[in-house]
């Protein structure tokens, strides 16, 4: 008997990169129940992530019947419940359960955050990239936390976002200090002055193992803090689109 899944396959969105596959029960994938419990066991092959997902209402008898569970990509399962995404990079042995407030909590395994934590993607259009800054993102992009950075990426463009704390210098002085220390290798240095902030941007092309590595760096400078966007791109044809990021950067 063919299963009728709760979300049509044509409505599945691209939320995360390929992180392998996992097992989910029909109570989630067919009946549409929220995920209440997930654990990561030892993978059985290259495609197996080891993750298993349950609604919490499955009995032992229900789970003993292999017809009541199926294998799906983690991206497909994330479409049913995107709350699981930040936990998908946690290691084997991790168990996660939704608490009474509806939030997932690690109940077993190492609770130390891994070096990379995936987040739901960011959609094209204006988006808050921090507490203080907003910018227009030209594409739908994957999103992850990597140590102290937020990283947005597609196949050909990667944006690293970093916030720097405020200091005792004025916006004008911080702008001068930045311009003074820009490498002479950088080109197309531009400054935009607004009432409450300045924006400085520059381009750089470096050699990366025999291939040109193009980057556009953007500094947003305010009295609150500084936002740095370092954008790596492959195609020069994308540059005009990416320069609009600099033009759109502003305080919230």
N, C-alpha and C positions, 0 to 999 in steps of 0.2 A: 504494500500500500504506500503510495506516494504521500509524503508529509506536506502539509500546507503550512509554510512558515509564516510567522507573525508579521515579518517585514518582507515585502517582495524583493527579489534579488535585484531588480532594476532600481530600487530605491536605496540600495546600500551605498553609502558615501565613503570616500577615501579619507579616513581619519588618522591613520598611523601608517608608518612604513611597514614593510613585510617583517613581522616578528615571529612568523611561524603559525602553527595551528594549536588548537586546544579542544577539549571536550566540553560540551554543554548539554544540559538536559532539555528534554522537550517542554518541560514546564516553562522554560525561558524562551526557547526558540520557536515553539509552536503556540503555547498558551499566552506568551507575552508577560510572564511574571518577572519582577525585578530580581536581579542577582543579589543574593543575601550572603553567599559564602563562596570563596574561591581558594584553591590551594595549588601549589606548584610541586609536582613530583618529578622524578627523574625522567627525562625525555627518552623515548624509545627509538627515535630516528632523527635525522637532520631537520625535518619539518616540524617535529613535535616540540612544542615549547615546554610541555609538562604541565601546563595550566589546565585546571578543571573548574567548571562553574556550575553552581546549583542555586535553586530558588529557596532552599531550606525546607520545602514541603515534600521532598522526595523520601519515600520510605525505603528501607533496605530491599524490600521485595520489588519495588519500582526500579531501583538501580540495578538489581540483579538481571533485569531484562535488557539486553543490549539494544533492543529496538527503541528504548526510551532515551537514549543518548546518541549524539552524532558528533563528528569532527568538523570543525569550521576554522577558518582563518581567524586570528585574533582581531583583525580589522572588522570582520563580519560580526563577531560577538560584541565588539565595542560599539557597533551601531545600535545594539539592543540596550546597552547600558554603558555610557561613556565614563561613568564614575570609576570603572576598572582601570582606565588608561594609566594613571600615575603609578600603579602598582606592578605593571607588566615587566619592568626591568629588575624587580626584586628576585633574589636567588631561589634555587631549589630549597624546599623546606619551609617556604613562607606560607602562612595561612592568614587569610583576611576575612573579616566578618563585618557586616553592617550592624551598627549599634542602634539603640533606641531612638537616637536623633537622626537616623538615616545616613550616617557617615560611616565609611569603611575604616576599620581599625585593624592593624596587624596584631593577631592574637598568638602567633607562633612564628619563630624564626628571628633572624637578625633584623632589628628595627632601624639600623643605621641606613640612611639614604644612600642608594648606589650613586656612582659617578654620573650616571645619566638617568633622568626621569622624564618619561614622555608625558606630554600634555595634549588635550584636544587641540586640533588645528586652529589656525587663525584664518579668518575669512578676508577676502579682498575688501578694501574700503577703509574708512577711518577706524582706527582701533587704538585703545589705550595700551601702551606698551610698558607703562609703569604708573605709579601713583601720581606722577606729575606731568607725564609727557604723552602726547597722542601723535599719531602719524598715519598717513594713508599708505596701506599695504597694497601693492599692485596685483598680487596673485594670492590664491589660496595656498597656504604654506603649512607644512608640518611644523610642530613646535616641541621643543624639549628644554629641560634645564640641564646644563652641563657645568657642574661645579658652581661658579659664581656668575655664570652667564645664562641668558635666555638665547636660544638658537632657533631661528626660523629658516626653513629650507625647502627648496624644490630640487629637481634633478640638476638644474643649471645655476641656481642662485642660492647663496647661503648668507644669512644676516646674523651677526653676533651682536647682542645687545648687552651693554654694561652701564651701570650707573656708578658715578663717582661722587663721593660725599662733598658737601659744600666746604668752603674754606673762608679765610678772612679777607680774600681779595674781592674787589668789585667785579661785576660782569665785564666791564671794559678792560680791567687789568687782566682778568683771566683770559680774555680773548687775545690780548697782546702777548701774554706769556705763551699761549698755544701757538700763535702765528710765528713767534720767534723760534720755536723748537721743531717746527715741521721740517722734515728732511728735504734737502735740496733735490732729491730724486722725485719728489711729488710734483704734480702738475695740476693745472686748472683749479688753483686755490681760490675759493670764493667765500665771501662774508656777507651775511644778511643780518641787519640790525632791526630788532623789534622793540616794542616798549619795555617788555619785561624779560627779554632774553635775546641772545645772539645765536646765530648758526654759522659754523665754519665747516667747509667741506673741501676735500682734495682727492685727487686720483693718484694711483700708483700702479705700475706694472713691474713685476719682478719675475725672475726666472725660477720656475719650479720643476726641477729635473728635466730641463730642456723644453719646457712648455711655459708660455706666458701666463702669469697669474695676475689677473686684473682685480683691482679693488677700488672701492669708493668708501671713504671714511667721512662720517658726519658727526660733528660735535654740537649738541644743544647745550648752551651755557646760560644758566640762570642763577639767581641768588639762592635758590633752594638746593640745587645740585647740578651735575652735568650728566647728560646722556650721550653715550657713544654708540654709534651704529657703524660696524665694519662690515661692508657688503662685498662678498667675493662673487664674481660672475665669469662665465665662460665666453659669452657672445657679446661683442662690442655693440651689436644691434640692440641689446637690452639696456644700454647705458642711458639713453634718453628717458626710458621708463623709470629707471632707478633714480635718476636725478630728481624726479618728481617727489621722491621720498624726502629729500633735503628741503625742497620747497614747501612741503606740507607739514614738516615737524613743527610742533607748537606745544605750549603749556596747556594742560587740561583746564 
